[in-house]
Amino acid sequence: MPAKVVARVGLDFTPAEKMLTQAGDHLVLAPLWTEEDIIKYASDADAVIVAASEPYTKKVIQTLGKCKIISRMGIGFNNIDVEEATRQGIPVAVVLDASVHEVSDHTVALLLAFSRRIFPLVQAVRRGIWKAGSAEIVKVRGQMFRLNQQTLGLVGVGRIGARVAQKARAFGLRVLGYDPYLSSPELQQRGAEKVDFGQLLREADFISLHAPLTPETRGMFGLKEFRGMKPTAVIINTARGAIIDEQALYQALAEGSVAGAGLDVCEPEPPRPDNPLFQLEQVLVTGHSAFFSESSMLELQQKATEAAIAALRGDWPPLLVNPEVKEQRNRRIG
């Protein structure tokens, strides 16, 4: 009897389907947008492959009576109730490195877009402002500074943060790092100068977020933090939307406490179309696309599928966020 592996419709799962077919298993694609959807289509699944938005809540996980693994197609797992999965004996696997290049590239792209005021200049030219004898285009240019005279502050200097540091230093940026889990020598090896949170806020011209969403980081950037930044500073978020209090960000931008925001992620996702941030010209929103490339999607899918196949064969995947499940009597593997 082929094992049933369920994933969300809307993504190209051709590589996963080939791998599962070769392993003798069966992939089912379903519209897994809500709790009710997942309960309807995946409650009898032997394994599930999870993207970034499916709500694998406590209620959902309690219905996964046969599921041997929840295999996340990425590194973040804030849409999965890991505690409940552990209680149920279900391992939760993640993919560690697949999008490091893409997210770090996207971060630097947003930094450069703000540094060189790309978006307002393009819009101004399209509006016909660039005219002979007119100084209007000069006003649009506003304040620009050489990158090698600027400072980038990283919140979280793990794999992605370290890669951002490497790329930023190639442009001559000074790089500060706030990461309470890394020592000063470790941060230095990763290309950043260790500072406390207050110094990072005060000195950075760009602040880029690369921390996971945890109880400690949820709402980490509120009005107090924005008012502690330079009024010319820009915040960039390619991590998780809830790290930023969006209402506070709107107020900070409106009052001029910060100069701009590059947001690849929002809270919630997808965001409401009436989100007031979208009305501000100094905000760029890129639709949770930082992780994406043809190569990264293939690698994410392959590794997540390999983890599912391993679990279905009774083997433990290499990277679990809840490895303690291995010692439980109700574990679904072994």
C-alpha positions as CSV (number, residue, x, y, z in Angstrom):
1,M,0.0,0.0,0.0
2,P,1.6,3.3,-1.1
3,A,2.1,5.9,1.6
4,K,0.0,9.0,1.2
5,V,2.1,12.2,1.3
6,V,0.1,15.5,1.2
7,A,1.3,18.9,0.1
8,R,-0.3,22.2,-0.8
9,V,-1.5,22.8,-4.3
10,G,-0.2,25.9,-6.1
11,L,3.5,25.0,-6.1
12,D,5.3,22.9,-8.7
13,F,5.8,19.6,-6.9
14,T,7.0,17.7,-10.0
15,P,10.4,16.8,-8.5
16,A,8.8,15.6,-5.3
17,E,6.2,13.6,-7.1
18,K,9.0,11.8,-9.1
19,M,10.9,11.0,-6.0
20,L,7.9,9.7,-4.1
21,T,6.8,7.6,-7.1
22,Q,10.2,6.1,-7.3
23,A,10.0,5.3,-3.6
24,G,6.6,3.6,-4.1
25,D,4.7,6.4,-2.4
26,H,1.9,8.7,-3.6
27,L,1.8,12.5,-3.6
28,V,-1.6,14.2,-3.1
29,L,-1.8,18.0,-3.7
30,A,-4.7,19.7,-2.0
31,P,-5.8,23.3,-1.1
32,L,-4.4,23.5,2.4
33,W,-5.1,27.1,3.1
34,T,-7.0,26.8,6.4
35,E,-7.2,24.5,9.4
36,E,-10.3,23.0,8.0
37,D,-8.7,22.3,4.7
38,I,-5.8,20.4,6.3
39,I,-8.1,18.4,8.5
40,K,-10.2,17.5,5.5
41,Y,-7.4,16.5,3.1
42,A,-4.5,15.5,5.4
43,S,-5.9,13.8,8.5
44,D,-5.2,10.4,6.9
45,A,-1.8,11.3,5.5
46,D,1.3,9.3,6.3
47,A,3.5,12.3,5.8
48,V,3.0,16.0,5.0
49,I,5.3,18.4,3.2
50,V,4.7,22.0,4.5
51,A,5.4,25.4,2.9
52,A,5.5,28.7,4.7
53,S,1.8,29.5,5.1
54,E,-0.2,26.3,6.0
55,P,-1.5,26.6,9.6
56,Y,-0.4,23.3,11.2
57,T,-1.9,24.3,14.6
58,K,-2.6,22.3,17.7
59,K,-6.1,21.5,16.4
60,V,-4.7,20.3,13.1
61,I,-1.9,18.2,14.4
62,Q,-4.2,16.4,16.8
63,T,-6.0,15.0,13.8
64,L,-2.9,13.6,12.1
65,G,-3.4,10.1,13.4
66,K,-1.1,8.3,10.9
67,C,1.4,11.0,10.2
68,K,5.0,10.0,10.7
69,I,6.6,13.3,9.8
70,I,5.9,17.0,9.3
71,S,8.5,18.0,6.7
72,R,8.9,21.8,6.4
73,M,10.1,23.0,3.1
74,G,12.3,25.7,4.6
75,I,14.1,26.7,7.8
76,G,11.3,28.6,9.6
77,F,8.6,26.7,11.4
78,N,6.5,29.3,13.1
79,N,3.4,28.0,11.2
80,I,3.8,24.6,12.9
81,D,2.9,24.0,16.5
82,V,6.1,22.0,17.3
83,E,5.1,21.5,20.9
84,E,1.9,19.7,19.9
85,A,3.7,17.7,17.3
86,T,6.2,16.6,19.9
87,R,3.4,15.6,22.3
88,Q,1.9,13.5,19.5
89,G,5.3,11.9,18.8
90,I,5.6,13.4,15.3
91,P,9.0,14.6,14.2
92,V,9.3,18.0,12.5
93,A,12.0,18.3,9.9
94,V,13.4,21.4,8.3
95,V,15.8,22.3,5.5
96,L,18.7,24.3,6.7
97,D,20.7,26.0,3.9
98,A,18.7,26.0,0.7
99,S,17.8,29.7,0.5
100,V,20.9,31.3,2.2
101,H,22.2,32.8,-1.1
102,E,18.7,34.0,-2.2
103,V,17.7,35.7,1.1
104,S,21.1,37.4,1.5
105,D,21.0,38.6,-2.1
106,H,17.5,40.0,-1.6
107,T,18.5,41.8,1.5
108,V,21.4,43.5,-0.2
109,A,19.1,44.3,-3.2
110,L,16.7,46.1,-0.8
111,L,19.6,47.9,0.8
112,L,20.9,49.1,-2.5
113,A,17.4,50.1,-3.7
114,F,17.1,52.5,-0.7
115,S,20.7,53.6,-0.7
116,R,20.4,54.8,-4.4
117,R,16.7,55.7,-4.1
118,I,15.9,53.5,-7.0
119,F,12.1,53.3,-6.6
120,P,11.3,57.0,-6.2
121,L,13.7,57.9,-9.0
122,V,12.1,55.4,-11.4
123,Q,8.6,56.7,-10.4
124,A,9.7,60.3,-10.8
125,V,11.0,59.7,-14.3
126,R,7.8,57.9,-15.3
127,R,5.8,60.9,-14.1
128,G,7.8,63.2,-16.4
129,I,9.7,65.1,-13.6
130,W,13.1,64.7,-15.4
131,K,13.1,67.8,-17.6
132,A,15.8,70.1,-18.9
133,G,16.1,73.2,-16.8
134,S,14.2,71.6,-13.9
135,A,15.6,70.8,-10.5
136,E,12.7,68.5,-9.6
137,I,14.8,65.3,-10.2
138,V,17.4,66.7,-7.8
139,K,14.8,66.9,-5.0
140,V,13.8,63.3,-5.7
141,R,17.4,62.2,-5.3
142,G,17.2,63.6,-1.7
143,Q,20.0,62.5,0.6
144,M,22.4,59.9,-0.8
145,F,25.5,58.6,1.0
146,R,28.4,56.5,-0.1
147,L,28.0,53.0,1.1
148,N,31.6,52.8,2.3
149,Q,30.6,55.6,4.8
150,Q,27.5,53.7,6.0
151,T,26.8,51.2,8.7
152,L,24.7,48.0,8.5
153,G,23.3,46.5,11.7
154,L,22.3,42.8,11.7
155,V,19.9,41.4,14.1
156,G,20.8,37.7,14.1
157,V,24.1,36.6,12.5
158,G,23.4,33.0,11.7
159,R,23.9,31.5,8.2
160,I,22.0,34.2,6.4
161,G,23.1,37.1,8.5
162,A,26.7,36.0,8.1
163,R,26.3,35.9,4.3
164,V,24.8,39.3,4.3
165,A,27.7,40.6,6.3
166,Q,30.1,39.2,3.7
167,K,28.3,40.8,0.8
168,A,27.9,44.1,2.7
169,R,31.6,44.3,3.5
170,A,32.4,43.9,-0.2
171,F,30.6,47.2,-0.7
172,G,32.7,48.8,2.1
173,L,29.9,48.9,4.7
174,R,30.8,48.7,8.4
175,V,28.8,45.8,9.8
176,L,27.5,45.6,13.4
177,G,26.0,42.4,14.8
178,Y,23.5,41.9,17.6
179,D,23.2,38.2,18.4
180,P,23.1,37.2,22.1
181,Y,23.9,33.6,21.2
182,L,27.3,34.4,19.6
183,S,30.5,35.6,21.2
184,S,32.5,38.5,20.0
185,P,35.1,36.3,18.3
186,E,32.3,34.2,16.6
187,L,30.7,37.4,15.3
188,Q,34.1,38.7,14.1
189,Q,34.6,35.4,12.2
190,R,31.2,36.0,10.5
191,G,32.2,39.5,9.5
192,A,30.4,41.6,12.2
193,E,31.4,43.7,15.2
194,K,29.5,42.6,18.3
195,V,27.4,45.3,19.8
196,D,24.4,45.5,22.2
197,F,21.0,46.3,20.9
198,G,21.0,49.9,21.9
199,Q,24.3,50.6,20.1
200,L,23.0,48.9,17.0
201,L,19.9,51.1,17.0
202,R,21.9,54.3,17.5
203,E,24.6,53.7,14.9
204,A,23.2,51.7,12.0
205,D,22.1,53.4,8.8
206,F,20.4,50.1,7.7
207,I,19.1,47.5,10.1
208,S,18.4,44.0,8.7
209,L,16.5,41.3,10.5
210,H,17.7,37.7,10.4
211,A,16.4,36.3,13.6
212,P,13.8,33.5,14.0
213,L,10.3,34.3,15.3
214,T,10.3,33.4,19.0
215,P,8.5,34.8,22.0
216,E,11.6,36.9,22.6
217,T,11.7,38.4,19.1
218,R,7.9,38.8,18.5
219,G,7.3,42.6,18.4
220,M,11.0,43.2,19.0
221,F,10.8,46.4,16.9
222,G,8.1,48.7,18.3
223,L,7.8,52.5,18.5
224,K,10.5,52.8,21.2
225,E,13.0,51.0,19.1
226,F,12.2,52.9,15.9
227,R,12.5,56.2,17.8
228,G,15.9,55.0,18.9
229,M,17.1,54.7,15.3
230,K,18.6,57.4,13.1
231,P,15.9,59.3,11.3
232,T,17.8,58.6,8.1
233,A,17.9,54.8,8.8
234,V,16.1,52.1,6.9
235,I,14.9,48.8,8.4
236,I,14.9,45.6,6.2
237,N,13.0,42.5,7.2
238,T,13.5,39.2,5.3
239,A,12.9,37.1,8.4
240,R,9.4,37.0,9.8
241,G,6.8,39.7,9.8
242,A,5.8,39.6,13.4
243,I,9.2,40.7,14.6
244,I,8.0,44.2,13.6
245,D,5.0,45.9,15.1
246,E,3.6,47.2,11.9
247,Q,1.4,49.8,13.5
248,A,4.4,51.2,15.3
249,L,6.4,51.1,12.0
250,Y,3.7,53.1,10.2
251,Q,3.7,55.7,13.0
252,A,7.5,55.9,13.0
253,L,7.6,56.4,9.2
254,A,4.8,59.0,9.3
255,E,6.5,61.0,12.0
256,G,10.0,60.7,10.4
257,S,11.6,58.6,13.1
258,V,12.9,56.3,10.4
259,A,13.4,56.9,6.7
260,G,12.1,53.7,5.1
261,A,11.3,50.0,5.3
262,G,12.0,47.1,3.0
263,L,9.6,44.3,3.9
264,D,9.7,40.9,2.3
265,V,7.5,39.6,5.1
266,C,4.4,40.9,6.8
267,E,2.0,39.9,9.6
268,P,-0.4,38.4,8.7
269,E,0.5,36.9,5.3
270,P,-0.9,37.6,2.9
271,P,-1.4,41.1,4.3
272,R,-4.7,43.0,4.2
273,P,-4.9,45.1,1.0
274,D,-5.8,48.2,3.2
275,N,-2.6,47.9,5.2
276,P,-1.6,51.6,5.6
277,L,2.1,50.8,5.1
278,F,1.3,50.2,1.5
279,Q,0.3,53.8,1.0
280,L,3.7,55.1,2.0
281,E,6.3,55.7,-0.8
282,Q,9.2,54.9,1.5
283,V,8.0,51.3,2.0
284,L,8.9,48.5,-0.4
285,V,7.1,45.2,0.0
286,T,8.2,42.2,-2.0
287,G,5.7,39.5,-1.2
288,H,7.7,36.9,0.8
289,S,9.9,36.3,-2.3
290,A,13.4,36.5,-0.8
291,F,13.8,32.8,-0.5
292,F,12.9,32.1,-4.1
293,S,15.0,31.0,-7.1
294,E,14.7,28.0,-9.4
295,S,17.7,26.5,-7.6
296,S,16.5,27.1,-4.1
297,M,13.0,25.8,-4.8
298,L,14.4,22.6,-6.2
299,E,16.7,22.1,-3.3
300,L,14.0,22.9,-0.7
301,Q,11.7,20.4,-2.3
302,Q,14.2,17.7,-2.7
303,K,15.5,17.9,0.9
304,A,12.0,18.1,2.3
305,T,10.9,15.1,0.3
306,E,14.0,13.1,1.2
307,A,13.1,13.7,4.9
308,A,9.6,12.4,4.3
309,I,10.8,9.3,2.5
310,A,13.3,8.6,5.2
311,A,10.6,8.8,7.9
312,L,8.3,6.6,5.9
313,R,11.1,4.0,5.7
314,G,11.6,4.1,9.5
315,D,14.7,6.3,9.4
316,W,15.2,9.6,11.3
317,P,15.8,12.7,9.0
318,P,19.1,14.5,9.6
319,L,17.6,17.8,10.9
320,L,14.8,17.9,13.4
321,V,13.6,20.9,15.4
322,N,12.2,18.5,18.0
323,P,14.9,15.8,18.3
324,E,13.7,14.9,21.8
325,V,10.8,13.0,20.1
326,K,13.3,10.2,19.4
327,E,13.2,9.2,23.1
328,Q,9.5,9.2,23.5
329,R,7.5,6.1,23.8
330,N,4.8,7.4,21.4
331,R,7.3,8.3,18.7
332,R,6.0,7.7,15.2
333,I,9.4,6.4,13.8
334,G,11.2,3.4,15.1
